[in-house]
């Protein structure tokens, strides 16, 4: 199983992995000699599609007799572009994922290529029933609670790959998280394609999902995946702030700090509104962390607009920023917009934005020094450090004595109080509090 892309894809890969195991298929330790390779694709940018095609060619070259199953967003978004499927034996769209095992069995019988890409419904489509019982030996588990998007940002192909908004039932969410808690998981991350839209089709909302997760015995932390900023109104913030298990780590998707650019993107907030949300969250939560995505070189972005975006990003003080260049996507509104920015200019702006956001990250990490925080321990690194994350998802390396390494292994998957002493480029350094 090879997974590309977002947390939702990672969750869905785990679902497919468990379904294959239940049907008698065994995981392979060696991808080069696997009988079946399932590739769960991402198509958020044209670069993603290029990576998908290169991966398919490499797997076919290294494992010429193996079965390649292609699924995920790429085939769903571009079902008529068969060039994307070259070298694949089975191609399934997101709406046909439940046909994975039957399709493999049918292919084994006839050895004929299978392409099954069902269109998403424009309305009335139900949330696909799925649940996981494990999460690939990790200490935290992603739980998908929402699929689809109704926003249609001008640059985005995902509504075509994922369909309209649909939500998991709260009763199913409760059962799934209870099962994960029984497996020993202490933390869950609620994820979705447009997470803040959860419940708009079922009469509930995101806070209801958080309440359900926090109420499960054994679960000690609940955090959210990427969220749209304009949905974080004062009532939502108030409800989240009273949940002691809720983690104050907010990935508020920005895309641009320039209002003119945001308007062309068909984003539904201004930079001032975004800043107000950051301030409201900062007042409601102790020591929150804000992360985001920022796009440079969007269609028509002038130097002045880029500078506005850069200045805004610097003013927020993000803990981490994913900077990426705009990638034209066939079938989107932005692809036909005039004044497209050259690749060279995108690259220049990307480097400038990354340089500034790296400074912002260092500033955030430095602000954590001197704090004692409970850390969820994930593993012992090869360099002899314990490694884990705080409630606001600060990455912490914890100093231990090499001779005590074996005794500290039992801490993995548990919480420990850590005093944060210093910071490096991408993490903090701390020591266990006795």
C-alpha positions in Angstrom: 0.0 0.0 0.0 1.5 3.3 -1.1 -0.2 6.5 0.0 0.3 9.9 -1.5 -1.3 13.1 -0.2 -3.4 14.2 2.7 -4.4 12.7 6.1 -7.7 11.6 4.6 -5.8 9.5 2.1 -3.8 8.0 4.9 -7.0 7.1 6.7 -8.6 5.6 3.6 -5.4 3.6 2.9 -5.7 2.1 6.4 -9.3 1.1 5.6 -8.3 -0.6 2.4 -5.4 -2.3 4.1 -7.6 -3.7 6.8 -10.2 -4.9 4.2 -7.5 -6.7 2.3 -6.2 -8.4 5.4 -9.7 -9.5 6.4 -10.1 -11.0 3.0 -7.0 -13.1 3.4 -4.3 -11.0 1.8 -1.1 -10.6 3.7 1.0 -7.4 3.8 4.3 -7.5 2.0 7.5 -6.3 3.6 9.1 -5.8 0.2 7.3 -3.5 -2.2 9.5 -4.7 -5.1 8.2 -8.3 -4.9 4.7 -7.7 -3.7 2.0 -9.6 -5.7 -0.3 -6.5 -5.5 0.6 -2.9 -5.1 -2.2 -0.4 -4.2 -1.4 3.2 -5.0 -3.7 5.7 -3.3 -3.1 8.9 -5.3 -3.3 12.6 -4.7 -4.2 15.1 -7.4 -4.1 18.5 -5.6 -1.6 19.8 -8.1 -0.2 18.9 -11.5 3.0 18.1 -9.8 1.1 15.4 -7.8 -0.1 13.9 -11.1 3.5 13.8 -12.4 4.7 12.0 -9.2 1.8 9.5 -9.6 2.9 8.6 -13.1 6.6 8.4 -12.2 5.7 6.1 -9.3 3.6 3.8 -11.6 6.4 3.5 -14.1 9.0 2.8 -11.4 6.8 0.0 -9.8 6.1 -1.6 -13.1 9.8 -1.5 -14.0 10.9 -3.0 -10.6 8.0 -5.5 -10.3 6.9 -6.3 -13.9 4.7 -9.2 -12.9 2.9 -7.6 -10.0 -0.6 -6.3 -10.0 -0.9 -2.5 -9.8 -4.1 -1.0 -8.4 -4.6 2.7 -8.9 -7.1 4.5 -6.8 -7.7 7.8 -5.1 -8.3 11.3 -6.4 -6.3 11.3 -9.7 -8.5 8.7 -11.5 -11.6 10.2 -10.0 -10.8 13.7 -11.2 -9.7 12.7 -14.7 -11.6 9.5 -15.6 -11.3 10.1 -19.3 -7.5 10.6 -19.4 -6.5 7.0 -19.8 -2.8 8.1 -20.3 -2.8 8.5 -16.5 -3.6 4.8 -16.1 -0.9 3.3 -18.3 0.8 0.3 -16.6 -2.1 -0.2 -14.2 -4.2 -3.4 -14.0 -7.0 -2.1 -11.8 -8.2 1.5 -11.7 -10.8 2.6 -9.1 -12.2 6.0 -8.3 -12.9 7.3 -4.8 -16.6 6.4 -5.3 -15.6 2.8 -6.1 -13.2 2.1 -3.3 -15.4 -0.6 -1.8 -14.9 -2.6 -4.9 -11.2 -3.1 -4.2 -11.3 -6.7 -3.1 -13.9 -7.9 -5.7 -12.0 -6.1 -8.4 -8.7 -7.9 -7.5 -10.5 -11.2 -7.4 -12.1 -10.5 -10.8 -8.7 -9.5 -12.3 -7.1 -12.7 -11.0 -9.7 -14.7 -12.8 -9.6 -12.9 -16.2 -6.3 -11.0 -16.3 -8.2 -8.2 -18.1 -7.7 -4.5 -17.1 -10.5 -3.2 -14.9 -11.5 0.5 -14.8 -14.3 1.3 -12.4 -14.7 5.0 -11.8 -18.2 6.0 -10.7 -19.2 9.6 -10.7 -20.0 11.3 -7.4 -23.6 12.4 -7.0 -24.3 16.2 -7.1 -26.7 15.7 -4.1 -27.8 13.0 -1.7 -24.7 10.9 -1.7 -24.1 9.2 1.6 -20.9 9.1 3.6 -19.1 5.9 2.7 -19.4 3.5 5.7 -15.8 2.9 6.8 -13.9 2.5 10.1 -10.4 1.5 11.2 -9.4 -0.6 14.2 -5.7 0.3 14.0 -3.4 2.9 12.5 -0.3 1.3 11.2 1.5 1.1 14.6 1.4 4.8 15.3 0.6 6.4 18.6 -2.1 8.7 17.2 -4.9 7.7 14.8 -6.5 9.8 12.1 -10.3 9.4 11.9 -12.1 10.6 8.8 -15.4 12.2 9.7 -16.2 14.2 6.5 -15.8 13.9 2.7 -16.3 16.3 -0.2 -16.4 20.0 -0.7 -18.9 22.5 -1.9 -16.6 25.6 -2.0 -15.1 25.4 -5.5 -12.1 27.6 -5.0 -11.0 28.8 -8.4 -7.7 26.8 -8.4 -8.9 23.6 -6.9 -9.9 20.3 -8.6 -10.7 18.5 -5.4 -14.6 19.0 -5.4 -14.5 17.1 -8.7 -12.4 14.3 -7.1 -14.4 14.1 -3.9 -17.9 15.2 -4.6 -20.2 17.2 -2.3 -20.1 17.4 1.5 -21.2 14.4 3.4 -20.6 13.4 7.1 -20.1 10.4 9.3 -22.8 9.7 11.7 -22.0 10.6 15.3 -22.9 7.1 16.5 -20.5 5.6 14.1 -17.8 8.0 15.1 -18.3 7.1 18.8 -18.0 3.3 18.0 -14.8 3.8 15.9 -13.0 5.9 18.5 -14.0 3.6 21.3 -12.4 0.7 19.3 -9.2 2.7 18.9 -9.1 3.6 22.6 -9.4 -0.1 23.4 -6.4 -0.7 21.2 -4.4 1.7 23.4 -4.5 4.9 21.3 -4.4 8.0 23.4 -4.9 10.6 20.7 -7.2 11.0 17.7 -7.1 13.5 14.9 -10.4 14.3 13.2 -9.9 14.8 9.5 -11.9 15.6 6.4 -11.7 17.2 3.0 -13.6 20.3 4.2 -13.6 19.5 7.9 -15.5 22.5 9.1 -18.4 21.5 6.8 -18.9 18.4 9.0 -22.6 18.0 9.9 -24.1 20.5 7.5 -25.8 17.5 5.7 -26.9 15.8 9.0 -28.0 18.6 11.3 -24.9 18.5 13.5 -21.6 20.4 13.5 -17.9 20.0 14.1 -18.1 20.8 17.8 -20.5 17.8 18.2 -17.9 15.6 16.7 -15.2 16.9 19.0 -17.6 16.4 22.0 -18.1 12.8 21.0 -14.4 12.1 20.7 -13.5 13.8 23.9 -16.2 11.8 25.8 -14.5 8.4 25.0 -12.6 6.9 28.0 -9.0 6.3 27.2 -8.7 9.1 24.7 -6.7 11.9 26.2 -6.2 14.2 23.2 -8.4 15.3 20.3 -7.1 17.5 17.6 -8.4 18.7 14.2 -6.9 18.5 10.7 -6.9 21.4 8.3 -9.9 23.8 8.8 -11.3 26.7 6.9 -10.8 29.9 8.9 -14.2 31.6 8.4 -16.0 28.7 10.1 -14.2 29.4 13.4 -16.8 31.8 14.7 -16.9 32.9 18.3 -19.5 30.3 19.3 -17.4 27.5 17.8 -14.3 28.7 19.6 -16.2 28.9 22.9 -17.5 25.4 22.6 -14.0 24.0 21.7 -12.3 25.9 24.5 -14.2 24.1 27.3 -13.1 20.7 26.2 -10.0 19.9 28.3 -8.9 17.2 25.9 -9.0 19.4 22.8 -5.6 20.4 21.5 -5.0 24.1 20.6 -3.2 23.4 17.3 -5.0 25.1 14.5 -4.1 24.5 10.8 -6.0 27.5 9.4 -5.8 27.3 5.6 -4.7 30.8 4.4 -3.6 30.5 0.8 -2.8 34.2 0.5 -2.6 37.2 2.8 -3.7 39.6 0.1 -7.4 40.4 -0.2 -7.3 40.9 -4.0 -5.7 37.5 -4.5 -8.2 35.8 -2.0 -11.1 37.2 -4.0 -9.7 35.7 -7.3 -9.2 32.5 -5.5 -12.9 32.5 -4.4 -11.9 32.2 -0.8 -14.5 33.4 1.6 -12.7 35.7 4.1 -10.4 38.7 4.1 -7.0 39.0 5.7 -8.5 41.2 8.5 -11.1 38.5 9.2 -8.4 35.9 9.3 -6.4 37.9 11.8 -9.5 38.4 14.0 -9.9 34.6 14.1 -6.3 34.1 15.2 -6.7 36.7 17.9 -10.0 35.1 19.2 -8.3 31.7 19.3 -5.3 33.2 21.1 -7.6 34.7 23.7 -9.6 31.5 24.2 -6.7 29.0 24.5 -3.4 28.9 26.4 -0.3 28.6 24.2 -2.0 27.8 20.9 -0.1 27.1 17.7 -1.1 28.2 14.3 0.0 26.5 11.1 -1.1 27.1 7.5 -0.7 26.7 3.8 0.4 29.7 1.6 0.4 29.7 -2.2 2.7 32.0 -4.2 2.4 32.9 -7.8 -1.4 32.5 -8.1 -2.8 33.6 -11.5 -2.6 37.4 -11.7 -0.6 37.8 -8.5 1.4 41.0 -8.9 4.6 41.9 -7.0 2.5 44.2 -4.8 0.0 41.5 -4.0 2.9 39.1 -3.2 4.3 41.7 -0.8 1.0 42.1 0.9 0.7 38.4 1.4 4.3 38.2 2.7 3.8 41.0 5.2 0.6 39.4 6.4 2.2 36.0 6.9 5.0 37.7 8.9 2.5 39.5 11.1 0.7 36.3 12.2 3.7 34.5 13.7 2.9 31.0 12.4 4.4 27.9 14.1 4.8 26.3 10.6 3.9 27.2 7.1 3.6 25.0 4.0 4.7 27.2 1.1 3.9 26.0 -2.4 3.7 27.5 -5.9 0.4 27.7 -7.7 0.0 24.9 -10.2 -2.5 25.2 -13.1 -5.2 22.5 -13.1 -7.2 21.8 -16.2 -10.9 22.1 -15.5 -10.6 24.9 -12.9 -11.5 28.6 -13.3 -8.0 29.8 -12.5 -6.5 27.8 -15.3 -8.2 30.2 -17.8 -7.3 33.4 -15.9 -5.0 35.9 -17.6 -1.6 37.1 -16.4 -0.3 33.7 -15.3 3.0 34.0 -13.3 6.1 32.5 -14.8 7.7 29.5 -13.2 10.9 31.5 -12.5 8.9 34.2 -10.7 7.0 31.6 -8.7 10.3 30.0 -7.7 11.7 33.4 -6.6 8.6 34.2 -4.5 8.6 30.8 -3.0 12.2 31.1 -1.8 11.4 34.5 -0.2 8.3 33.2 1.5 10.0 30.1 2.8 12.9 32.2 4.2 10.5 34.4 6.2 8.3 31.5 7.4 11.4 29.7 8.6 12.1 32.7 10.8 8.6 32.6 12.1 8.9 28.9 13.0 12.1 29.6 14.9 10.4 32.4 16.8 7.5 30.1 17.7 9.9 27.3 18.9 11.9 29.8 20.9 8.6 30.9 22.7 8.2 27.4 24.0 11.5 27.4 25.9 11.1 27.3 29.7 7.7 25.6 29.5 7.0 22.2 31.1 4.6 20.3 28.8 3.1 16.8 28.7 4.5 15.1 25.6 3.0 12.1 23.9 6.1 9.9 23.3 6.2 8.3 19.9 9.6 6.6 19.5 13.2 6.4 20.4 15.3 8.0 17.6 18.5 6.4 16.2 20.4 9.3 17.7 19.3 8.3 21.2 16.6 10.9 21.8 13.0 10.2 22.8 10.7 11.9 20.4 7.1 13.2 20.8 4.7 16.1 20.5 3.1 18.5 22.9 -0.6 19.4 23.0 -0.1 22.2 20.5 1.9 19.8 18.3 5.4 21.2 19.0 7.9 18.5 18.0 10.2 17.7 21.0 13.4 15.6 21.2 14.0 14.5 24.8 17.5 13.8 26.1 18.1 10.4 27.7 21.2 8.5 28.7 22.2 5.9 26.2 22.5 3.3 28.9 18.9 3.9 29.9 17.5 3.5 26.3 16.0 0.1 26.9 14.1 1.2 30.1 12.8 4.3 28.3 11.2 2.2 25.4 8.2 1.5 27.7 7.4 5.3 27.6 6.5 5.1 23.9 2.8 5.6 23.4 2.5 7.3 26.8 2.7 10.8 28.2 5.6 12.3 30.1 6.2 15.8 31.5 9.1 17.5 29.6 10.9 20.7 30.4 11.8 22.5 27.2 15.3 23.8 27.3 16.2 25.0 23.8 15.2 24.8 20.2 16.6 23.8 16.9 15.4 24.6 13.3 12.5 22.2 13.4 12.0 21.1 17.0 12.6 21.8 20.7 15.0 20.0 23.0 13.9 19.0 26.5 14.5 16.7 29.4 12.1 14.5 31.4 10.7 16.0 34.6 11.2 13.6 37.5 
